Amino acid sequence: MLDRAARLRQLSEVDQDLIRLVQDPRFNRWIEQLTATGGCARPIHLTGSTTTRDAATGEVLHHYDTRNEPGERLLIRCRNRRATVCAPCSRLHAGDTFHLVRAGLVGGKTVPADVRERPRLFLTLTAPSFGPVHHVTTDGQRCRPRRDGGDCEHGRSLGCPTVHTADDPRTGQPLCPDCYDYPAHVLWHAHAGRLWKAFTDNLYNHLAARIGRTRTGLRRSLRISYAKVAEYQQRAAVHVHAVVRLDGARGPDDPPPAWATADVLMAVVRTAAAAVRLRTPYSAALGEHELCWGAELDARPLRAFGGGEGLADDAVAAYVAKYVTKGATDTGAGLDHQITSPDDIAAASVSAHVRTLMRTCWRLGGLPELEPLRLRVWAHTLGYRGHILTKSRAYSTTYTALRTERADHQAGGTQPTDPRLIADAHWRYVGFGHSAGAALIAAGIAEDLARNRELAKEQPACWDGDAV
């Protein structure tokens, strides 16, 4: 903890920086830039210019140059999805994710509205067990009651009579770290992308077998579209939430065959997941591991617009959007930055279980036969190297399209789209982040904008200015 003198010096530095900023003659313009980023906590600093010309005449129609900006820089959003890194940008990313997922459920954003009538499931696939762990219990149930008691070969109890809560530090930790299969856990993470690919391949195979057709023949009339998000469980193992939709062969513009129903899809997802088997590369130190999905699989239909049984579309989109802003740090299942040495692992503020997983990544990453998995590069995420959210190409719109649409809207439709116009841009990255005083002002702007959004939600749809 800082002593009083150090705290005074620190406050003095912030105060001095605030005075410097406020006295700058371009302070108001800097505030405009900061507000335009939504109070981004780690804005990107750019320097450069953009010139828009008439392609035929060469006439300059518009010119922008950062030489007239505060510090000769332009601030733009960092666009980091993690709330722990930048809350304003993560909130924007969550909103984009909501619209991306929702468009694939109810239409919009170039997706036809009749996709809401297609067979659709919300699916959760889990990792298998790598060893018994303490888990949350309810209704007074004990964690792992054992009448016969007994210890493992390392002398630790095989049972646990405790009733754990979600905030219990033992939740998710192995009953015996020496019995826990840490290499299998890390290798499962490293192959999670291939496991999902094997699952979707099996879906086609099992659907084809169900109707007596070949997979090639099935692909001529049906396409599987999906959007999925990865989430770390308390045991630090990733599981996958996915929206799965059946389309015709041409994607969302094409309805699926009449036989392709939600009941048929529900039946095959379980058999397709259960049939997945992958073998890891042979290692003299580890041998081979057979990888599969966990036995716990949850599949629920999404109800069509207008009612019926199943989950609501907006609720599912909001659920996925919530998890996309979470990093490994949020759940204590890793770090949001790469590890460069074993010393980083020793210094990390994580549980003993997660630290052992990181050390396992570092150790296995040094084996030549496992080098393609780049386990040391991904040690901070416990070997998991996939994106948090991925989707099939035909599921819905893209993040790029959503950001472009938002930029056009914010510009009032003034972005040059005429092919007769040429935009000549020269930009250079010169830094990121804030000084101490600027960070304080940015946080205040972000807080004000968040409060204004909440107040706007509370206002009635129609308001009479003359009403009391």
Protein Blocks (a to p, Z undefined) as FASTA:
>chain_A
ZZfklmmmmmmmmmmmmmmmmmpmklmmmmmmmmmnoopabbcddedddddddfklopaf
bdcdfklpghiiacddekiabfklommlmmmmmmmmmmmmmmmmnggjhiafklmmpccd
ddddddddfbdcddddeehiafbdcfkgpadfkopafbdfbdcdfklmkgopafblklpc
fklmmmmmmmmmmmmmmmmmmmmmmmmmmnopafklmmmmpccdddddddddfkopacdd
dddddddfkljmlccdfklcfklmmmmmmmmmmmpccdddddfklopadddddfbdcddd
dddehiaedddfklmmmmmmmmmmpcfklnopacfbdcfbfklmmmpccdfklmmmmmmm
mmmmmpmklmmnommmmmmnnopacdfbdcdfklmccfklmmmmmmmmmnnopacfbfkb
ccddddddfbecjdfklmmmmmmmmmmmmmmmmmmmmpcfbdcfkbZZ
